[in-house]
Amino acid sequence: MTPAARLAAAASVLDAIAQGRQPAETVLKAWGAANRYAGSKDRRAIADRVYKVLRARGRLSWIMGGREDGRALVIGSLHAIDGLSLEEIEALHAGDGYGPRPLSKQERSRITAGEGELPGWVAAGLPDFVVEDFKATFGDGWAEEAHALMAPRAPIDLRVNEAAATVDQVEAELREAGLEPARTPWSAWGLRLPSEPPPNIQALDGFKAGKFEIQDEGSQVVCWLAGAQPGATVVDYCAGGGGKTLGLAQAMKGQGRLTASDVVNKRLENIRPRLQRAGVEADLVLIGQNGGGLEALNGEADLVFVDAPCSGSGTWRRRPEDAWRLTADEVEKLHALQVRILGQATRLVKPGGRLVYVTCSMLARENEASADAFEAAHPEFKPVPVADLLAAPQLTEAAQVRIAEWASGARLRLSPASADTDGFFAAVYQRAV
């Protein structure tokens, strides 16, 4: 493909992303499958352009006079990101039969006009309502948090399965495969790989053998802080894809009763092969929207882990397209849902047992506000100081020091800026005896 044809393809992919809710990665794979003539270098160049644009979407739309179509955003990226002059951009749009049509008079004028003074939300690369949330939450450090959240692609973290291998063994196997793993600073069972070039983890023998799973280090940390113990009765209340189910199983060392529940059966079915590959067991239970289906566990659980549905804003460095799909109204609905789910989950916790609330969100309305509402409605659940959770053997010594610094009493925030993890919020509660 010519450079111009690649630009046209990137614009087409961006339009497809904007028209639906699928992840950018899924749309890119679909484009590649439908356009077999595109070689690996072509697909890589198109993907790079698409992600560059998604990370800078607000700024590029601003430059192009508010236009949000793929063509306008790609043209804006050539000027604002690549630093090309108008003449160089026009040369790429001269028309070779496969590339984009020549620039219009309006497009030329937008490029030559320059950016001017950017509003705060444009400079931050986040929607206006998110910037206001960040300012209230992070104060003077809000811009750093925003930049880290929308910065270049996140690394790929792995959690080594203690039941199948040691960290040393997996590290050696990855090096033999030509990869360059590094130890994660906070999780003692984590390894980190650079995102460039993107490795095909699932093709590795160690992955197929269940020796490790892909799991962000922040996700590992909140699993370890939950304090799941061997022999305990543990419920992963909103199991989703099962990543944290597997982490909790590892902390339990295969001893005790682990139940993973969700309101969507397909999610539960997707967990089955992951459990089999890891060599661990869990009961999979489909529950109703009101939590029905787990009555046999009422008042029996030592630990109920609630990884509640959320905006996923803590993962925007992996899925920048989602930043522009989220609305303030959706966040309000998620807040109400989170509070309701927490209330339902309380039925399962035995006296003296723990309830853990987790999101992968950076937004206060889903984090502190949901925790505040839960605490007001359930005074029988007492917040557990994060400092009391740091003895977890799966945490590194460095984590025990730094997490204490990041915590605010009984609540913890992890973020790309502070911990170089995805954004996470965690609060742990203990039911009165």
ZAMARZA-13031 format. One record per residue (C-alpha): residue number from 1; residue in three letters; x, y, z. Coordinates in Angstrom, 1 decimal. Example, Ala and Ser with C-alpha at 12.3 -4.5 7.8 and 13.67 -1.06 7.14 Angstrom:
<recs>
   i  aa      X      Y      Z
   1 ALA   12.3   -4.5    7.8
   2 SER   13.7   -1.1    7.1
</recs>
This chain:
<recs>
   i  aa      X      Y      Z
   1 MET    0.0    0.0    0.0
   2 THR    1.1    3.5   -0.7
   3 PRO    1.4    6.0    2.2
   4 ALA   -1.7    7.8    0.9
   5 ALA   -3.7    4.5    0.8
   6 ARG   -2.7    3.8    4.4
   7 LEU   -4.0    7.2    5.4
   8 ALA   -7.3    6.5    3.6
   9 ALA   -7.6    3.2    5.3
  10 ALA   -6.9    4.7    8.8
  11 ALA   -9.6    7.3    8.1
  12 SER  -12.0    4.5    7.2
  13 VAL  -11.2    2.5   10.4
  14 LEU  -11.7    5.6   12.5
  15 ASP  -15.1    6.2   11.0
  16 ALA  -16.0    2.5   11.8
  17 ILE  -14.9    2.9   15.4
  18 ALA  -17.0    6.1   15.8
  19 GLN  -20.1    4.4   14.5
  20 GLY  -20.2    1.6   17.0
  21 ARG  -19.0    0.5   20.5
  22 GLN  -16.5   -2.1   19.5
  23 PRO  -12.9   -1.7   20.7
  24 ALA  -10.5   -0.2   18.2
  25 GLU   -8.5   -3.4   18.3
  26 THR  -11.5   -5.4   17.1
  27 VAL  -12.3   -3.0   14.3
  28 LEU   -8.7   -3.0   13.1
  29 LYS   -8.7   -6.8   13.0
  30 ALA  -12.0   -6.8   11.1
  31 TRP  -10.5   -4.4    8.6
  32 GLY   -7.4   -6.6    8.1
  33 ALA   -9.6   -9.7    7.6
  34 ALA  -11.6   -7.9    4.9
  35 ASN   -8.5   -6.4    3.2
  36 ARG   -6.2   -9.4    2.7
  37 TYR   -4.0   -7.4    0.3
  38 ALA   -2.7   -5.3    3.1
  39 GLY    0.6   -6.7    4.4
  40 SER    1.8   -6.8    8.0
  41 LYS    3.7   -3.5    7.6
  42 ASP    0.6   -1.9    6.2
  43 ARG   -1.6   -3.1    9.0
  44 ARG    0.9   -1.9   11.6
  45 ALA    1.2    1.5   10.0
  46 ILE   -2.6    1.9    9.9
  47 ALA   -3.0    0.8   13.5
  48 ASP   -0.3    3.2   14.6
  49 ARG   -2.1    6.1   12.8
  50 VAL   -5.4    5.1   14.3
  51 TYR   -4.1    5.0   17.9
  52 LYS   -2.2    8.2   17.5
  53 VAL   -5.4    9.9   16.4
  54 LEU   -7.5    8.4   19.1
  55 ARG   -5.1    9.6   21.8
  56 ALA   -5.2   13.1   20.4
  57 ARG   -8.8   13.2   19.2
  58 GLY   -9.9   16.3   21.1
  59 ARG   -6.9   18.3   20.0
  60 LEU   -7.2   17.2   16.3
  61 SER  -10.9   17.9   16.2
  62 TRP  -10.3   21.3   17.6
  63 ILE   -7.6   22.0   14.9
  64 MET  -10.0   20.9   12.2
  65 GLY  -12.8   23.2   13.3
  66 GLY  -14.8   20.7   15.3
  67 ARG  -14.9   18.0   12.6
  68 GLU  -14.8   14.4   14.0
  69 ASP  -14.8   12.3   10.8
  70 GLY  -11.8   10.1   10.2
  71 ARG  -10.5   12.1    7.2
  72 ALA  -10.4   15.3    9.2
  73 LEU   -8.7   13.7   12.2
  74 VAL   -6.1   12.0   10.0
  75 ILE   -5.3   15.3    8.2
  76 GLY   -5.0   17.1   11.6
  77 SER   -2.6   14.4   12.8
  78 LEU   -0.3   14.8    9.9
  79 HIS    0.1   18.5   10.9
  80 ALA   -0.1   18.4   14.7
  81 ILE    1.6   15.0   15.4
  82 ASP    3.8   14.4   12.4
  83 GLY    4.8   18.1   12.0
  84 LEU    4.2   18.1    8.2
  85 SER    3.8   21.3    6.4
  86 LEU    0.7   22.1    4.3
  87 GLU    2.7   21.4    1.1
  88 GLU    3.8   18.0    2.4
  89 ILE    0.2   17.1    3.4
  90 GLU   -1.1   18.2    0.0
  91 ALA    1.5   16.0   -1.7
  92 LEU    0.1   13.0    0.3
  93 HIS   -3.4   13.9   -0.9
  94 ALA   -2.5   14.5   -4.5
  95 GLY   -4.5   11.4   -5.5
  96 ASP   -3.0    8.1   -6.7
  97 GLY   -6.2    6.3   -7.2
  98 TYR   -6.2    4.7   -3.8
  99 GLY   -5.4    7.5   -1.4
 100 PRO   -7.7   10.3    0.0
 101 ARG   -9.0   13.0   -2.3
 102 PRO   -7.1   16.4   -2.4
 103 LEU   -7.5   18.8    0.4
 104 SER  -10.4   21.2    0.3
 105 LYS  -10.1   25.0    0.8
 106 GLN  -11.5   24.7    4.3
 107 GLU   -9.0   21.9    5.2
 108 ARG   -6.1   24.0    4.0
 109 SER   -7.3   27.0    6.0
 110 ARG   -7.7   24.9    9.2
 111 ILE   -4.1   23.7    8.9
 112 THR   -2.6   27.1    8.2
 113 ALA   -4.6   28.7   11.0
 114 GLY   -2.7   26.9   13.7
 115 GLU   -4.0   25.7   17.0
 116 GLY   -4.4   28.9   18.9
 117 GLU   -4.9   28.8   22.7
 118 LEU   -6.4   25.4   23.6
 119 PRO   -9.1   24.9   26.2
 120 GLY   -8.0   22.8   29.1
 121 TRP  -10.0   19.8   28.1
 122 VAL   -8.5   19.9   24.6
 123 ALA   -5.0   20.2   25.8
 124 ALA   -5.6   17.3   28.2
 125 GLY   -7.1   15.1   25.6
 126 LEU  -10.1   14.3   27.7
 127 PRO  -13.8   15.3   27.6
 128 ASP  -14.6   18.5   29.5
 129 PHE  -16.6   16.7   32.3
 130 VAL  -13.7   14.3   32.9
 131 VAL  -11.2   17.2   33.2
 132 GLU  -13.5   18.9   35.8
 133 ASP  -13.5   15.6   37.8
 134 PHE   -9.7   15.3   37.6
 135 LYS   -9.2   18.9   38.8
 136 ALA  -11.4   18.3   41.8
 137 THR   -9.7   14.9   42.6
 138 PHE   -6.1   15.6   41.8
 139 GLY   -5.8   19.4   42.2
 140 ASP   -2.6   20.8   40.7
 141 GLY   -1.5   17.3   39.5
 142 TRP   -4.6   16.8   37.3
 143 ALA   -2.8   17.5   34.0
 144 GLU   -0.1   14.9   34.8
 145 GLU   -2.7   12.3   35.6
 146 ALA   -4.6   13.1   32.3
 147 HIS   -1.4   12.9   30.2
 148 ALA   -0.3    9.6   31.7
 149 LEU   -3.8    8.1   31.2
 150 MET   -3.8    9.0   27.5
 151 ALA   -0.1    8.6   26.8
 152 PRO    1.4    5.9   24.5
 153 ARG    0.3    2.3   24.9
 154 ALA    0.6    0.6   28.2
 155 PRO    3.0   -2.2   28.8
 156 ILE    1.8   -5.8   28.9
 157 ASP    1.7   -7.3   32.4
 158 LEU    1.6  -11.0   33.2
 159 ARG    0.7  -12.7   36.4
 160 VAL    2.6  -15.9   37.0
 161 ASN    0.5  -18.8   38.1
 162 GLU    2.1  -20.0   41.4
 163 ALA    0.5  -23.4   41.0
 164 ALA    2.2  -24.1   37.7
 165 ALA    5.6  -22.2   37.7
 166 THR    7.8  -19.8   39.5
 167 VAL    8.5  -16.3   38.3
 168 ASP   12.1  -17.2   37.6
 169 GLN   11.0  -20.1   35.3
 170 VAL    8.5  -18.0   33.4
 171 GLU   11.1  -15.2   33.0
 172 ALA   13.6  -17.6   31.6
 173 GLU   11.0  -19.1   29.2
 174 LEU   10.1  -15.6   27.9
 175 ARG   13.7  -14.7   27.3
 176 GLU   14.2  -17.9   25.4
 177 ALA   11.2  -16.9   23.2
 178 GLY   13.1  -13.6   22.4
 179 LEU   11.1  -11.4   24.7
 180 GLU   12.5   -9.0   27.4
 181 PRO   10.5   -9.3   30.6
 182 ALA   11.1   -7.2   33.7
 183 ARG    9.9   -7.8   37.3
 184 THR    6.9   -5.7   38.2
 185 PRO    7.6   -3.4   41.1
 186 TRP    4.5   -4.0   43.2
 187 SER    3.3   -7.6   42.5
 188 ALA    5.7  -10.3   43.5
 189 TRP    4.1  -12.6   40.9
 190 GLY    4.2  -10.1   38.0
 191 LEU    6.3   -9.7   34.9
 192 ARG    6.2   -6.8   32.4
 193 LEU    6.7   -6.8   28.7
 194 PRO    7.0   -3.7   26.5
 195 SER    4.1   -3.1   24.2
 196 GLU    6.3   -2.4   21.2
 197 PRO    6.6   -4.5   19.3
 198 PRO    3.3   -6.2   20.5
 199 PRO    4.1   -9.8   21.5
 200 ASN    1.6  -12.6   20.7
 201 ILE    1.3  -13.8   24.3
 202 GLN   -1.4  -16.4   23.7
 203 ALA    0.7  -18.2   21.1
 204 LEU    3.4  -19.0   23.7
 205 ASP    3.7  -22.5   25.2
 206 GLY    3.8  -21.1   28.7
 207 PHE    0.5  -19.4   28.3
 208 LYS   -1.2  -22.5   26.8
 209 ALA    0.2  -24.5   29.7
 210 GLY   -1.4  -22.1   32.2
 211 LYS    1.9  -20.8   33.6
 212 PHE    0.8  -17.2   33.3
 213 GLU   -2.1  -14.9   32.4
 214 ILE   -2.3  -11.4   31.0
 215 GLN   -3.3   -9.2   33.9
 216 ASP   -2.4   -5.6   34.6
 217 GLU   -0.2   -5.1   37.7
 218 GLY   -2.9   -2.9   39.3
 219 SER   -5.4   -5.6   38.9
 220 GLN   -3.0   -8.0   40.6
 221 VAL   -2.4   -5.6   43.5
 222 VAL   -6.1   -5.2   44.3
 223 CYS   -6.5   -9.0   44.3
 224 TRP   -3.6   -9.4   46.8
 225 LEU   -5.0   -6.6   49.0
 226 ALA   -8.4   -8.3   49.3
 227 GLY   -6.7  -10.9   51.6
 228 ALA   -8.2  -14.1   50.2
 229 GLN   -6.9  -17.0   52.3
 230 PRO   -6.5  -20.7   51.8
 231 GLY   -9.6  -22.5   53.1
 232 ALA  -11.8  -19.5   52.9
 233 THR  -15.2  -19.1   51.2
 234 VAL  -14.7  -16.4   48.6
 235 VAL  -17.2  -14.9   46.1
 236 ASP  -16.1  -12.9   43.0
 237 TYR  -19.4  -11.2   42.7
 238 CYS  -19.0   -9.4   39.3
 239 ALA  -16.6  -11.9   37.7
 240 GLY  -16.6  -10.6   34.1
 241 GLY  -13.8  -12.2   32.2
 242 GLY  -12.5  -14.0   35.2
 243 GLY   -9.1  -12.3   35.6
 244 LYS   -9.6  -11.5   39.2
 245 THR  -11.2  -14.9   39.8
 246 LEU   -7.9  -16.5   38.9
 247 GLY   -6.0  -14.0   41.1
 248 LEU   -8.2  -14.8   44.0
 249 ALA   -7.8  -18.5   43.4
 250 GLN   -4.0  -18.1   43.4
 251 ALA   -4.2  -16.3   46.8
 252 MET   -6.3  -19.2   48.1
 253 LYS   -3.7  -21.8   46.9
 254 GLY   -6.4  -24.0   45.6
 255 GLN   -7.9  -24.5   49.1
 256 GLY  -11.4  -23.4   50.1
 257 ARG  -14.6  -22.6   48.1
 258 LEU  -14.4  -20.0   45.3
 259 THR  -17.5  -18.8   43.5
 260 ALA  -17.6  -16.6   40.4
 261 SER  -20.9  -15.0   39.6
 262 ASP  -22.2  -12.7   36.9
 263 VAL  -25.4  -11.6   35.2
 264 VAL  -24.2  -12.6   31.7
 265 ASN  -23.8  -16.3   31.1
 266 LYS  -21.4  -15.8   28.2
 267 ARG  -18.9  -14.2   30.5
 268 LEU  -19.1  -17.1   32.8
 269 GLU  -18.6  -19.6   30.0
 270 ASN  -15.5  -17.7   28.9
 271 ILE  -14.0  -18.3   32.4
 272 ARG  -14.2  -22.1   32.1
 273 PRO  -11.2  -22.5   29.7
 274 ARG   -9.2  -20.1   31.8
 275 LEU   -9.8  -22.1   34.9
 276 GLN   -8.9  -25.3   33.2
 277 ARG   -5.7  -23.9   31.8
 278 ALA   -4.7  -22.6   35.2
 279 GLY   -5.6  -25.9   36.9
 280 VAL   -7.9  -24.3   39.4
 281 GLU  -11.6  -24.7   40.3
 282 ALA  -14.4  -22.3   40.9
 283 ASP  -18.2  -22.6   41.0
 284 LEU  -19.7  -20.5   38.2
 285 VAL  -23.1  -19.1   39.0
 286 LEU  -25.4  -17.0   36.8
 287 ILE  -27.3  -14.4   39.0
 288 GLY  -30.2  -12.1   38.3
 289 GLN  -30.1   -8.4   38.2
 290 ASN  -31.2   -8.3   41.9
 291 GLY  -28.5  -10.7   42.9
 292 GLY  -30.7  -13.8   43.0
 293 GLY  -29.0  -17.1   42.6
 294 LEU  -26.5  -17.1   45.5
 295 GLU  -29.0  -17.5   48.4
 296 ALA  -27.1  -20.6   49.5
 297 LEU  -24.1  -18.4   50.4
 298 ASN  -26.1  -15.8   52.3
 299 GLY  -24.1  -15.0   55.5
 300 GLU  -21.4  -17.6   54.6
 301 ALA  -18.7  -15.8   52.7
 302 ASP  -15.4  -14.8   54.3
 303 LEU  -14.7  -12.5   51.4
 304 VAL  -17.0  -11.0   48.7
 305 PHE  -15.0   -9.2   46.0
 306 VAL  -17.1   -6.7   44.0
 307 ASP  -15.3   -5.5   40.9
 308 ALA  -18.2   -3.4   39.9
 309 PRO  -19.3   -2.4   36.4
 310 CYS  -17.7    1.0   35.7
 311 SER  -16.6    3.4   33.0
 312 GLY  -13.3    1.6   32.5
 313 SER  -11.7    5.1   32.5
 314 GLY   -8.6    3.6   34.2
 315 THR   -7.9    1.6   31.1
 316 TRP   -8.1    4.5   28.6
 317 ARG   -4.3    4.2   27.8
 318 ARG   -5.3    0.8   26.4
 319 ARG   -8.6    1.9   24.8
 320 PRO   -8.4    5.6   24.2
 321 GLU  -11.6    5.4   22.0
 322 ASP  -13.7    4.9   25.1
 323 ALA  -12.8    8.3   26.5
 324 TRP  -15.0    9.9   23.8
 325 ARG  -17.9    7.5   24.1
 326 LEU  -18.5    8.2   27.8
 327 THR  -21.0   10.8   28.9
 328 ALA  -21.7   12.3   32.3
 329 ASP  -25.2   10.7   32.3
 330 GLU  -23.6    7.3   31.9
 331 VAL  -21.4    7.9   34.9
 332 GLU  -24.4    8.8   37.0
 333 LYS  -26.1    5.6   36.0
 334 LEU  -23.0    3.6   36.8
 335 HIS  -22.8    5.2   40.2
 336 ALA  -26.3    4.2   41.0
 337 LEU  -25.7    0.7   39.8
 338 GLN  -22.5    0.3   41.8
 339 VAL  -24.3    1.4   45.1
 340 ARG  -27.1   -1.1   44.3
 341 ILE  -24.7   -4.0   43.6
 342 LEU  -22.7   -3.3   46.8
 343 GLY  -26.0   -3.4   48.8
 344 GLN  -26.9   -6.8   47.2
 345 ALA  -23.5   -8.2   47.9
 346 THR  -23.7   -7.5   51.6
 347 ARG  -26.2  -10.4   52.0
 348 LEU  -23.4  -12.9   51.4
 349 VAL  -20.8  -11.6   53.9
 350 LYS  -20.7  -13.4   57.2
 351 PRO  -20.1  -11.6   60.5
 352 GLY  -16.4  -10.6   60.6
 353 GLY  -16.1  -11.2   56.9
 354 ARG  -14.8   -8.8   54.3
 355 LEU  -16.4   -6.9   51.4
 356 VAL  -14.0   -5.4   48.8
 357 TYR  -15.1   -2.7   46.4
 358 VAL  -13.0   -2.2   43.3
 359 THR  -13.3   -0.3   40.0
 360 CYS  -11.0    0.3   37.1
 361 SER  -12.2    3.9   37.0
 362 MET  -10.4    7.2   37.6
 363 LEU  -13.6    9.2   38.3
 364 ALA  -14.6   10.2   41.8
 365 ARG  -18.3    9.7   41.1
 366 GLU  -17.6    6.0   40.6
 367 ASN  -15.1    5.7   43.4
 368 GLU  -15.2    7.9   46.5
 369 ALA  -18.9    8.9   45.9
 370 SER  -20.0    5.3   45.5
 371 ALA  -18.0    4.3   48.6
 372 ASP  -19.5    7.2   50.6
 373 ALA  -23.0    6.2   49.6
 374 PHE  -22.4    2.5   50.6
 375 GLU  -20.9    3.5   54.0
 376 ALA  -23.8    5.8   54.8
 377 ALA  -26.3    3.0   54.0
 378 HIS  -24.4    0.2   55.7
 379 PRO  -22.8    1.3   59.0
 380 GLU  -22.4   -2.3   60.0
 381 PHE  -19.5   -2.5   57.5
 382 LYS  -16.4   -0.8   58.9
 383 PRO  -13.7    0.5   56.6
 384 VAL  -10.4   -1.4   56.9
 385 PRO   -7.2    0.8   56.7
 386 VAL   -5.1    0.0   53.7
 387 ALA   -2.1   -0.1   56.0
 388 ASP   -3.6   -3.2   57.7
 389 LEU   -3.7   -5.0   54.3
 390 LEU    0.0   -4.6   53.3
 391 ALA    1.3   -7.8   54.8
 392 ALA   -0.1   -9.8   51.9
 393 PRO    2.8  -12.1   50.8
 394 GLN    2.1  -11.5   47.1
 395 LEU    3.1   -7.8   47.5
 396 THR    6.8   -6.8   47.1
 397 GLU    8.5   -4.9   49.9
 398 ALA    8.5   -1.8   47.7
 399 ALA    4.7   -2.1   47.3
 400 GLN    4.3   -2.2   51.1
 401 VAL    6.0    1.2   51.3
 402 ARG    4.6    3.0   48.3
 403 ILE    1.0    1.7   48.7
 404 ALA    0.9    3.1   52.2
 405 GLU    1.9    6.5   50.7
 406 TRP   -0.8    6.4   48.0
 407 ALA   -3.6    5.3   50.3
 408 SER   -6.0    7.6   51.9
 409 GLY   -7.0    5.8   55.1
 410 ALA   -9.2    2.9   54.0
 411 ARG   -9.2    3.8   50.3
 412 LEU   -6.6    3.3   47.6
 413 ARG   -6.1    4.8   44.2
 414 LEU   -3.6    3.5   41.6
 415 SER   -3.0    5.3   38.4
 416 PRO   -0.7    5.4   35.4
 417 ALA    0.9    8.5   36.8
 418 SER    1.5    7.3   40.3
 419 ALA    2.0    3.5   40.0
 420 ASP    2.5    3.0   36.2
 421 THR   -0.6    0.7   36.3
 422 ASP   -4.1    1.1   35.0
 423 GLY   -6.3    3.3   37.1
 424 PHE   -7.9    1.4   40.0
 425 PHE   -9.8    2.3   43.1
 426 ALA  -10.2   -0.1   46.1
 427 ALA  -11.9    0.1   49.5
 428 VAL  -12.1   -2.8   51.9
 429 TYR  -14.8   -3.3   54.6
 430 GLN  -15.3   -5.7   57.5
 431 ARG  -18.7   -6.7   58.7
 432 ALA  -19.3   -6.2   62.4
 433 VAL  -19.4   -9.4   64.4
</recs>
